[in-house]
Amino acid sequence: MNFPQDIGFAYTLQSGIITMDGARYIGVQSIKWTQAMEGAEMVPGAANVPIAETEGTYKATAEIELLWSEYVSFMARRRGKTTRFNIGAQVQDVGLGLSSLIIPKCRIIGADGSLEANKAAVWPLKLSVMGVITLGGVPAMQGFAATSGNQSAVGAAGGAVASISASLGGGISLG
């Protein structure tokens, strides 16, 4: 196990490069995501002791908070598009190096705005996610190996990680 270096910095959004729908955004305030296997049930054997578990259905959602100007820019890029978009983030850590987060096939399902005195105007977007979220090229949820179309999610993310490593700071070009 690698321990954090005492002269380095931990992963933070400030060290990240964020792309959405193929464009780089610097006014991202936060990225949050949830994942679950819904409907997984224990299967009892004799003596009513569980001997197996049903797989369940993978479900993921995400939320991203943008500064108002970035929201306006993003929505202008999306005008007239009905396709889903990908969110990619890469962060640099002294102890671990370059790492990636990929939230694929997103669609906006909710948006709230906020204008407050002495605070930056932010716009949180709630997103449905149809793909498997990956961290560092592997599914972010342990024990899950899903496929997306004819290509495995792990393989698809691996290509993005390779392009991240090759660019070293050029951002992720997804979607």
C-alpha positions, 0 to 999 in steps of 0.5 A: 500500500502506498502512503501519501507523501508528506510533501505532496497534495491529495487528489482535489478538484483543483488538480483536475482537468474536467471535460464534458461532451468533448470540451474542457471546463474549469468552472466545475465546483463539484462532481458527485456520483452514486452507484448501487446494485438494485434488486439483489436478493439472498437465495436461501437453501435448506435451513433457510441459510443464504447460499447465493445472491441474485446479481441485481441491476446496476444503477448509477446517477451523478451530479455536477455543479457548474459556475453559471458561465460554464453552465451557459457555455455547456448548454450552448454547446448542447443546443439541439443535441439529444445524445448523451454525453460523457464526463471525464476527469483526471487528477494528479497526485504526487504519491499515485500519479495521474488517475481518471474518473469517467462517468459515461452516457449522461443525460440531464434529468434535473437542474437547480439554480442559485443566486446568493449575495456574496457567493458565486452563482452555481448550477447543479445538474442531476444526471442519469448514467447509462454506463459503468462509472470507472476510476483509473480504468476499472469499474468504480464498484468492486465485483462488477464487470459489465459490458456496454454494447460489444465492448467491455466497459473496462476495455472502453475506459482503458483506451481513455486512460491510455489517451490521458497518459499520452496527453499528460494534461491535455484533458479527456476527449470523450463524446 
